[in-house]
Amino acid sequence: MVANLPLVFLVEDSATLALLYQDYLRDEGYQLRHFAEGKPVLSELERALPQVVLLDLELPDISGMEILRHINERHLPCTVVVVTAHGSVDIAVEAMRQGAFDFLTKPFDGKRLTATVRNAVRHQQLSYLVESYREQYDRCVFGGFLGSSLPMQGVYRILESAAASKATVFITGESGTGKEVCAETLHKLSPRHDKPLVVMNCAAIPRDLIESEIFGHVKGAFTGAVGDRIGAAERADGGTLFLDEICEMELDLQSKLLRFIQTGCFQRVGSSKQQQVDVRFVCATNRDPFAEVQAGRFREDLYYRLHVIPIPLPALRERGDDVLQIAREFLRQFAAEEGKAFVGFSHEAEQILRDYEWPGNVRQLQNVIRNIVVLHNGEQVLPAMLPAPLNQLIPQRHKAVAELPVTVITSDARVRPMWLVEKEVIEQAIASCGGNIPQAANLLELSPSTIYRKRLAWSEGVHPST
């Protein structure tokens, strides 16, 4: 057999029909393997995967439907064409539900068989191409990132290409876009992944201490230096040093950093001893670094030394439906942590998440979802649960329903019947939607038929249970 020809399993208990089908397909350029029973097929699927399975449902040992279910449940990359003499709508529906590509009812001629198998082979080849494309270009999860938008695919490809290099990486992006996640992902993908990743936020360290934090100091180097201290540069030896918010660094320290990057050598503060380390530099800023250079706040020579592989991270508002993927993952995580029943968002809530500008990016989205999970209960996140400023985006009709007054206990402390409370809420919802019952039903998360049925019962003096 020729190895690159499509492999086709012919599962047919009738020797006569098997020979006939083989004759039909003889000149089509397939590797054909015939099975007269079903159990050997199950065994062989563990060793070899055909592109197409021609499957008779009536077999002497097991049902062909069992083989189809086996392929479907294990997500085996095979295209199945069901063949049977007992065609019916029910069998066809069940076969398609179990993943069959096509359905042939005996008897059929050679043209019908060859056309069906040819289409099945093409379908499977296309599936391989699509899956390959997804693995290479349409990744939803990459390192610590979640999102399948086109801007993020570009970020993933740069990270993948740059990981093996020692070249300096300069990450830019708004606050909350994931610059530290980007640095962590780069480090984990690199040959240095088993060495330290040392993170320094240049904006969070007092200006008079940042040199000591980077290079360390010796005892007595300055007031308060009661002992020797190892700096980030030494701790990162063999690994990665991530300098976050690097544009916050003073100009005089920038010159020392430039020399360190060029030579790999540094001195602890207060020491005359030179030390050398092997460090991969990654830096980040939420400013425009070249604008900082032009303004005289950042050294031009340091900028060009650091700006070898730029990685601009897109803002969340530029990432399309990534906001929903990330929100669902945060909802899953926080619901599990808080013991809540949330499993998803209503269509209206998703639309608001999609429309919001997210000036705080992923960090803001994370805080919003945690706020919702902590303060509310339910299975779906509804627009009324969204905190400020997202609740300002709720369409007026949504607000009208969300703010409907519901009074179960009256001012004289009498408990009112639930059917009456329900009736008032439904009627107010209909009124707020201008009499549009389907729209009111959507907002109340009921079916329109339920509202029509209840209104009919109320008009007849019947009080249906909720």
BAKE-684512 format. One record per atom (N, C-alpha, C, O): y, x, z. Coordinates in steps of 0.2 Angstrom, whole numbers, plus 5000, padded with zeros to 4 digits. Example, Ala and Ser with C-alpha at 12.3 -4.5 7.8 and 13.67 -1.06 7.14 Angstrom:
497250665039;497850625039;498450665039;498350715042;498950645035;499550685036;500050645039;500650675040;
***
This chain:
499450045000;500050005000;500650045000;500650105003;501250024997;501850054997;502250035003;502349975004;502450085007;502750075013;503350035013;503549995018;503850045008;504450015008;504449945004;504949915004;503849915003;503849845000;503849795006;503549815011;504149735005;504149685010;503349675012;502949655008;503249665019;502649645021;502549575022;503049545026;502049535020;502049465020;501349455023;500849475021;501349415029;500649395032;500549325029;500949275029;499949315026;499649255023;499149225028;498649255029;499349175032;498849145037;498649075034;498949025034;497949085031;497649025028;496949025029;496649075027;496648975032;495948975033;495448965027;494848975027;495748935022;495348915016;495348975011;495949005009;494749005010;494749065006;494949054999;495249094996;494848994996;495048974990;495748974989;496049004984;496048934994;496848934993;497149004994;497649024991;496849044999;497149105000;497149154994;497649184992;496549144990;496549184984;497049164979;497349194975;497149094979;497549064974;498349084976;498649104971;498449084982;499149104984;499249184983;499849204980;498749224984;498849294982;498949304975;499249344973;498549264971;498649274964;499349254962;499649284957;499649194965;500349174963;500849234965;501349244961;500749274970;501149324973;501049394970;501349434972;500549394966;500249464964;500849504961;500849564963;501249484957;501749524953;502349524956;502849544953;502449494963;503149494966;503349554970;503849564972;502849604970;503049664974;503049664981;503449684985;502549624984;502449624991;501849654994;501349664990;501849685000;501149695003;500949635007;501249605011;500349615004;500049545007;499449565011;499049605010;499449535017;498949535022;498649465023;499049425026;498049455022;497749385023;497449385030;497049425032;497549325034;497149305040;496849235039;497249195037;496249235041;495949165041;495949135047;495849075048;496149165053;496249135059;496849155062;497249195060;497049115068;497749125071;497749185076;498249225077;497249195080;497249245086;497349315083;497749355086;496949335078;497149405075;497849415073;498049465073;498149355071;498849365069;499249385075;499749425075;499149345081;499549365087;499449435089;499849465091;498849455088;498649525090;499049575085;499349625088;499049565079;499349605074;500049605075;500449655073;500349555077;501149555078;501349605083;501949615083;500849625088;501049675092;501149745089;501449785092;500849755083;500749815080;501249825074;501449875073;501249765070;501649775064;502049705063;501749655064;502649715061;503049655060;503149645053;503449685049;502949585050;503049565043;503749545042;504049515047;504049545036;504649515035;504549435034;505049395036;503949415031;503849345030;503149325033;502649365032;503049265036;502449245038;502349175034;502649125035;501849175030;501649105027;501149075031;500549105031;501249025035;500849005040;500548935039;500948885039;499948925039;499548865039;499548835046;499348875050;499748775047;499748745054;499048725056;498848725062;498548715051;497848695053;497448755053;497148765047;497248785058;496848845058;496248825063;496248785067;495648865062;495048845065;495048865073;494748835077;495448915075;495448935082;496048905086;495948885091;496648915083;497248895087;497748855082;497648865076;498248825084;498648785080;499148835077;499348885081;499348835071;499848875068;500548865072;500948915072;500648805075;501248795079;501348845085;501848865087;500748865087;500748915093;500948975091;501349015094;500748995085;501049065082;501749055081;502149105082;502049005078;502748995077;503148995083;503649035084;502848965089;503148965095;503149035098;503649065101;502649075097;502549145099;503149185096;503449225099;503249185090;503749215086;504449195088;504849245089;504549135089;505149115091;505349135098;505949155099;504949125103;505049135110;505149215111;505549235115;504849255107;504949325108;505449355103;505549415103;505849315099;506349335095;506149385090;506549435089;505549375088;505249425083;505649425076;505749365074;505849475073;506249475067;505749455061;505749505056;505549395061;505049375055;505349305053;505649265056;505349295046;505449235043;504849195042;504349225038;504749135045;504149095044;504249035039;504749005040;503749035035;503748975030;503048935032;502548965032;503148875034;502548835037;502248805031;502648775026;501548805030;501248775025;500648735028;500348755033;500648665026;500148615029;500048565024;500448545020;499448535025;499248475021;499448415024;499348355021;499648415030;499848355034;500548355035;500848355041;500948355030;501648345030;501948285033;501648225031;502348285037;502748225040;503448245043;503548305044;503848205044;504548215046;504448245053;504848295054;504048225057;503948245064;503748315064;504048365068;503248335060;503048405060;503548455057;503648505060;503948425052;504448465049;505048485054;505248535055;505248425058;505748435063;505548485068;505948525070;504948475071;504648525076;504648595073;504848645077;504348605067;504348675064;505048705064;505148765065;505548665061;506148695061;506548705067;506848755068;506348665072;506648675079;506348735082;506648775086;505748755080;505448815083;505648875078;505348935079;506048865073;506348925070;506048935063;506148985060;505648885060;505348895053;505948895048;506448865049;505848945043;506348945038;506348895033;506848865030;505748875031;505548825026;504948795027;504548815032;504748745023;504248695025;503848675018;504248645014;503248695017;502848685011;502348635012;501948645017;502248575009;501748535009;501248545004;501448534998;500648555005;500048555000;499948494996;500048434999;499848494990;499748554986;500448574983;500948524982;500548634981;501148654978;500948704972;500448734972;501448714967;501248764962;501548834963;501848844968;501348874959;501548944960;502248954960;502549004963;502648924956;503348934955;503748914962;504148944964;503448854965;503748834971;503648894977;504048904981;503048914977;502848964982;503249034981;503549054986;503249054975;503549124974;504349114975;504649164978;504649054973;505349044975;505449044982;505949074985;505049014986;505149004993;505049074997;505449095001;504549114995;504449174998;504949224996;505249265000;505249224990;505749264988;506349254992;506749294994;506549184993;507149164997;507049185004;507449215008;506449185007;506249205014;506349275015;506649305020;506149315010;506249395010;506949405010;507149455014;507349375006;508049385005;508449375012;508849405014;508249315015;508449295021;508349345026;508849355030;507749375027;507549415032;507949485031;508249515035;508049505024;508449565023;509149555025;509449605027;509449495024;510149485025;510149485033;510649505036;509649455037;509749455044;509749525047;510049545051;509349575043;509349645046;510049675045;510249715049;510349665039;510949685037;511549665042;511949705045;511449595044;511949565048;511849595055;512349615059;511249605058;511149635064;511349705065;511649725070;511249745059;511449815059;512249815059;512449855063;512549765056;513249765056;513549755063;513949785065;513249705066;513449685073;513349745078;513849755082;512749775077;512649835082;513249885081;513449925086;513449895074;513849955073;514549935073;515049975076;514749875071;515449855071;515649795075;516249785075;515249755077;515449695081;515149695088;514849645090;515249745091;515049745098;515449705103;516049705103;515149665107;515449625112;515549665119;516049655122;515149705120;515149745126;515149825124;514649845121;515549865127;515549935126;515849965132;516449965134;515350005135;515550045141;515749995146;515449945148;516350005149;516649955154;517049895151;517349855154;517149895144;517549845140;517049785139;516449785137;517449725138;517149665136;517649635131;518149625132;517349625125;517749595119;517549615113;517349665112;517549565108;517249585101;517849575096;517649575090;518449575098;519049565093;519049635089;518849685091;519349625083;519449675078;519849735081;519649795081;520449725085;520749785088;520249825093;520349885094;519849785097;519449825101;518849855098;518649905100;518649835092;518149865088;518449935086;518049985086;519049945085;519350005083;519350055089;519250115088;519550025095;519450065101;518750095102;518750155104;518250045101;517650075103;517450125098;517050175100;517650125092;517450175087;517750245088;517450295088;518350245091;518750305093;518350335099;518250395099;518250295104;517850315110;517250345108;517050405110;516850315104;516150345102;516250405098;515850455099;516750415094;516850475090;517150535094;516950595093;517550515099;517850565103;517450595109;517650645112;516950555111;516650565117;516350635117;516350665123;516050655112;515650725112;516150785112;515950835113;516750775110;517250825109;517550845116;517550805121;517850905116;518250925122;519050905121;519450925125;519150885115;519850875113;520250825118;519850775121;520850835120;521250795124;521350725121;521550715116;521250675126;521350605124;522050575127;522050585133;522450545123;523050515126;522950435125;523050415120;522950405131;522850325131;523550295132;523850315137;523750255128;524350215129;524150135129;523650115126;524550105132;524450025133;524850005138;525050035143;524949935138;525349905143;524949905150;524349915150;525249895155;524949885162;524449835162;524549775160;523849845164;523349795165;522849795158;522449755158;522949835154;522549835147;521849875148;521449865144;521749915154;521149945155;521150025153;520650045150;521750055155;521750125153;521250165157;520950215154;521150145163;520650185168;519950165165;519550215165;519850105163;519150085161;519050125154;518450155153;519550135150;519450175144;519250255146;518850275143;519650285151;519450345153;518750355156;518350405154;518550305160;517850305163;517350295157;516850335157;517450255152;516950245147;516950315143;516350335141;517450345141;517450405138;517050455141;516650495138;517150465148;516850515152;516050495152;515650545151;515850435153;515150415153;514850425147;514250445147;515150425141;514850435135;514850515133;514450535128;515150555137;515250625135;514650665138;514350645142;514550725135;514050775138;514250785145;513850815149;514850775148;515050785155;514950735160;515150735165;514550685157;514450625161;514150635168;514250595173;513750695169;513450705175;513850745180;513650765185;514450765177;514950805181;515550755184;515550695181;515950775188;516450725191;516950705186;517150735181;517150635187;517750615184;518250605189;518250565194;518850645189;519350645194;519950605192;520250625187;520150555195;520750515193;521350525197;521250525204;521850545194;522550555198;523050505195;523150505189;523350465199;523850425197;524550455199;524750455204;524850485193;525450525195;526050485197;526550505200;526050415197;526550375199;526450355206;526950335210;525850365209;525650345216;525750395221;525650385227;525850455219;525950515223;526650545224;526950545219;526850555230;527550575231;527650645226;527250685226;528250645224;528450695219;528350765222;528150815218;528450775229;528450845232;527750855233;527550915236;527250815232;526550825234;526050825228;525550855228;526350805222;525950805216;525650865214;525050875211;526050925214;525750985212;525151005217;524651035214;525250995223;524751015228;524050965226;523550995227;524250905224;523650865223;523250885217;522650875216;523650915212;523350935206;522951005207;522351015205;523351045209;523151115210;522851135216;522551195217;522951095222;522751115228;523251165232;523751185228;523151185238;523651225241;523251265246;522651255248;523551325249;523251365254;523551345261;524151325261;523251365266;523551355273;524251385273;524351445271;524751355276;525451375277;525851375271;526451405271;525651345265;526051345259;526651305260;527151325257;526651255264;527251215265;527151185272;526551185275;527651155275;527651125281;527051065281;527151025276;526551065285;526051015285;525451045282;524951005282;525451095278;524851125275;524451165281;524551225281;524051125285;523751155290;523051185288;522751215293;522851185282;522251215280;522251215272;522651185269;521751255270;521651255262;521451185260;521151145263;521651165254;521551105251;521351115243;521651145240;520751085241;520551085234;520851035231;520850975233;521151055225;521551005221;521050975216;520450985215;521350925212;521050885207;520750925202;520150915199;521150985200;520851025194;520251055196;519751065192;520151085202;519551115204;518951065205;518451085204;519151005208;518650955209;518350935202;517750915202;518750935197;518550915190;518150965186;517950955180;518051025189;517751085185;517051055182;516651035185;517051065175;516451045172;516450975170;516050945166;516950935172;516950865171;517650845167;517850885163;517950785169;518550765166;519050745171;518950725177;519650765170;520250755174;520650705170;520950715165;520750645173;521150595171;521850585174;521850575180;522350595171;523050595173;523350535171;523650525165;523350485175;523650415174;524350415175;524650455179;524750375171;525450375171;525850445171;526250465175;525650485166;525850555166;526550565165;526850615166;526850505162;527550515160;528050515167;528650515166;527750495172;528050495179;528150565182;528450575187;527850615178;527750685181;528450725180;528750715174;528650755185;529350795184;529250855179;528750875178;529850865176;529850915170;529550985173;529251015169;529751005179;529551075181;528851075182;528551135180;528451025184;527751025185;527451015178;526851045177;527750985173;527550975166;527351045163;526951055159;527851095164;527751165162;527151195165;526751235161;526951185171;526451215174;525751185171;525251215170;525851115170;525251075168;525051105161;524551115159;525651115157;525551145150;525151205150;524651215146;525351255154;525051315155;524251305157;523851345154;524151265161;523451255164;523051225158;522451245157;523351175154;522951145148;522851205143;522251205140;523251245142;523251295137;522651355139;522351375135;522651375145;522251425147;521651405152;521151445152;521651345155;521151335160;521251365166;520851365170;521851405167;521951445173;522451405177;522951375175;522451415184;522951385188;522951425195;522451465196;523451415199;523451445206;523651385211;523951345209;523251395216;523451345222;524151355224;524351415224;524451305226;525151315229;525151365235;524751355240;525551415235;525551465240;525051515239;525051565243;524751525234;524251575232;524451615226;524751585221;524251675226;524351715220;523751725216;523651765211;523151695218;522551705215;522451655209;522551595210;522251685204;522151645198;521451615198;520951645200;521351545196;520651515196;520651485189;521051465186;520051485187;519851455180;519351405180;518851415184;519451355177;518951295177;518851275170;519251285165;518351235169;518251205162;518351125163;517851095166;518851105161;519051035162;519250995155;519551025151;519050935154;519250895148;519750855151;519750815156;520350855147;520950815149;520950745146;520950745140;521050695150;521250625147;521850605151;521850615157;522350585148;522950555151;523150485148;522950465143;523550455152;523750385150;524450375152;524750405157;524750325149;525450295151;525550225148;525250215143;525950195152;526150125149;526850125146;527050075144;527150185145;527750195141;527550215134;527050235133;528150225130;528050255124;528150325125;528750345126;527650365124;527750445126;528250475121;528550525124;528250455115;528750495110;529450475112;529850515111;529550415114;530250395116;530450435122;531050445123;529950445127;530050485133;530250555131;530750585134;529950585125;530150655123;530850645120;531250695122;530950595116;531650595113;532250585118;532750605118;532050555124;532550545130;532550605134;532950605139;532150655133;532150715137;531850715143;531850755148;531450665144;531050655151;530350685150;529950685155;530050705144;529450725144;529450785139;529750775133;529150835140;529150895136;528850885130;528250855129;529150905124;528850895118;528250935116;527750915113;528251005119;527651045118;527051015122;526451025120;527150985128;526650955132;526350895128;525750885128;526850855125;526650795121;526150815116;525650785115;526350865112;525950885106;525250915109;524750905105;525250945114;524650975117;524150915119;523550925119;524450865122;524050815125;523850755119;523350725120;524350745115;524250695110;523750715104;523950705098;523150735106;522650755100;522350695098;522350685092;522050655102;521650595100;522050535104;521850525109;522450505100;522850445103;522350385103;522050375098;522350345109;521950285109;522450235111;522550225118;522750195107;523150135109;522750075111;522450045107;522850055117;522449995119;522849935118;523449925119;522549885114;522949825113;523049775119;522649775123;523649745119;523749695124;523249635123;523049625118;523149605129;522649545129;522849495124;522449455121;523549475123;523749425119;523649445111;523649405107;523449505110;523349525103;522549525102;522349545096;522149505107;521449515106;521049445105;520449445105;521449395103;521149335101;520749295106;520949295112;520049285104;519649245109;519349295114;518949265118;519449355114;519249405119;519449375126;519049385131;520049345127;520249315133;519749265136;519649265142;519449225131;518949175134;518249215136;517949195141;518049265132;517449305134;517549335141;517149335145;518149365142;518349395148;518349345154;518149355159;518749295153;518749245158;518149215160;518049205166;517649205155;517049175157;516649225161;516249205166;516649285160;516349335164;516649345171;516249345176;517249345172;517549345178;517349275182;517249285188;517349225179;517149155182;516449165185;516349145190;516049195180;515349205183;515249245189;514949235194;515649305189;515649355194;515849325201;515549325206;516449295200;516849265206;516449205209;516449195215;516149165205;515849105207;515249125211;515049095216;514849175208;514249205212;514549235219;514149225224;515049275219;515349305225;515549245230;515349255236;515849195228;516049145233;515649085234;515749045238;515049085230;514549035231;514748965228;514648915231;515148975223;515448915220;514948895214;514548935211;515048825211;514648805206;514948805199;514648785194;515548845198;515848845192;515348875186;515048935188;515348845181;514948875175;515348885169;515148915164;515948855168;516348855162;517048825163;517248805168;517348825157;518048795157;518048735152;517648725147;518448685154;518548625149;518948655143;519248705143;518848615138;519148635131;519948635132;520248685129;520248595136;520948595137;521148665141;521648695139;520748685146;520948745150;520848805146;521248855146;520348805141;520248865137;520848865132;521048925131;521048815130;521648815125;522248845128;522648885125;522348825135;522948855138;522848935139;523348965139;522248955141;522149025142;522249055135;522449115135;522049025130;522149055123;522849065121;523049115118;523249015123;523949005121;524449055126;524949065123;524249065132;524649105136;524749175134;524349205131;525349205135;525549275133;525249325137;525149385134;525049315143;524749365148;525049435148;524849485146;525649425151;526049495151;525749545156;525849605155;525349525161;524949565165;524249585162;523949625166;524149565156;523449575153;522849565157;522849515161;522349605156;521649585159;521749585167;521449545170;522149625170;522249625177;522549555180;522249525185;522949525176;523249465178;522749405177;522649365181;522349415171;521849365170;521349365176;521049315178;521149425178;520649435184;520949395190;520549355193;521549405191;521849375197;521849295197;521749265201;522049275191;522049205189;521349165191;521349115194;520849195188;520149165189;519949175196;519649125198;520149225199;519949225206;520249175210;519949145215;520949165209;521349115212;520949045211;520949005216;520749025205;520448965204;519848955207;519748905210;519349005207;518749005211;518848995218;518448955221;519249035221;519349025228;519648965231;519448935236;520148935227;520448875229;520148805227;520448755229;519748805222;519448745219;518648745219;518348795221;518448685218;517748675218;517548635211;518048595209;516948635209;516748605203;516348645198;516248705200;516148615193;515748645188;516148675182;516048725179;516748635181;517148655175;517848675178;518048635183;518148725175;518848735177;519248685173;519248685166;519648645176;520148595173;520848625172;521048665176;521248595168;521948615168;522348615174;522748655176;522148555178;522548545184;522348605190;522748615194;521848645189;521648695193;522048765192;522048805196;522348765186;522648825184;523348845188;523748795189;523348905191;523948915195;524548925190;524548935184;525148935194;525748955190;525749025188;525449065191;526049045182;526448995177;525948965172;526248925168;525348965172;524948935167;524948855167;524948825162;525048835173;525048755174;525648725170;525748665169;526148775169;526748745165;526648735158;526948705154;526048765155;525848755149;525448685148;525248675142;525248655153;524848595153;525248545149;525848525151;524948515143;525348465139;525548405144;525148395149;526048365143;526348315147;525748265148;525748235154;525348245143;524848195145;524348225150;524048185154;524148285149;523748315154;524048315161;523648295166;524648325162;525048325168;524948255171;524848245177;525048205166;525148135169;524448115172;524448085177;523948135169;523248125172;523148165178;522848135183;523248225178;523148275183;523548255189;523248265195;524148215188;524548205194;524448125196;524948105200;524048095193;523948025195;523848015202;523348045205;524247965205;524147955212;523447925214;523347875211;523047945218;522447915220;522447905228;522347955231;522447845230;522547825237;521947785238;521847725237;521447815242;520847785244;520947745251;520647695252;521447775255;521547745261;522347715261;522747755260;522447655262;523147625262;523547645268;523247675273;524147625268;524547645274;524347605280;524547635286;524047555280;523847515286;523147535288;522747505291;522847595285;522247625287;521647595285;521147605287;521747545280;521147515277;520847555271;521247575267;520147565271;519847595266;519747545260;519547495261;519947575254;519947525248;519347545245;519047595245;519047495241;518347505238;518447555232;518947555229;517947595231;517947645226;518047615219;518347645215;517747555218;517847535211;518547515209;518747525204;518947495215;519647475214;520047545213;520447545208;519847595216;520247655215;520047685208;520547705205;519447675206;519247705200;519547665194;519847695189;519647595195;519947555190;520747575189;520947575184;521047585195;521747605195;521847675191;522347685187;521447725193;521447785189;521347785182;521747805178;520847745180;520747735173;521247705169;521447725164;521547645172;522047605169;522747655168;523047645163;522847695174;523447735173;523347785168;523847805165;522747815167;522547865162;522747835155;523047865151;522447775154;522547745148;523347735146;523547745141;523647715152;524347705151;524747765149;525147765145;524547825152;524847885151;524747915144;525147955142;524147885141;524047905134;524247855129;524047855123;524647815131;524947765126;524447715124;524447685118;523947695128;523447655126;522847675122;522347645120;522847745121;522347775118;521747795122;521747835126;521247745122;520647755126;520247815125;520047845130;520047835119;519647895118;520047955121;519748005124;520647955120;521048015123;521048015131;520948065134;521147955134;521047945141;520347965143;520248005148;519847945139;519147965141;519048035141;518748065145;519348075136;519248145136;519548185142;519348225144;520148155144;520548185149;520148175156;520148215160;519848115156;519448095163;518748125162;518348115167;518548155157;517948185156;517348125156;516848135160;517548065153;517048015153;516947995145;517348025141;516447965144;516347935137;516747875136;516847835140;517047865130;517447805129;517047745130;517347695132;516447745128;515947685129;515947665137;515947605138;515947715141;515947705148;516547665150;516547615154;517147685148;517747655149;517847575147;518047535150;517547575140;517547505137;517047455142;517247405143;516547485144;516047445148;516347425154;516247365156;516647475158;516947455164;517547405164;517547355168;517947415158;518547365158;518247295156;518547245158;517747295152;517447225151;517147195157;517247135158;516847235161;516547205168;517147185172;517047135175;517647225173;518247205177;518547145175;518747095179;518547135168;518847075165;518447015167;518746955167;517847025168;517346965169;517246955177;516846915179;517646995181;517646995188;517047025191;516847015197;516647075187;516147115190;516347175192;516847205189;516147205198;516347265200;515747315199;515347325204;515747355193;515147405192;515247465197;515747485199;514647485198;514647545203;514847605199;514847605193;515147655203;515347715199;514747765198;514847815195;
***
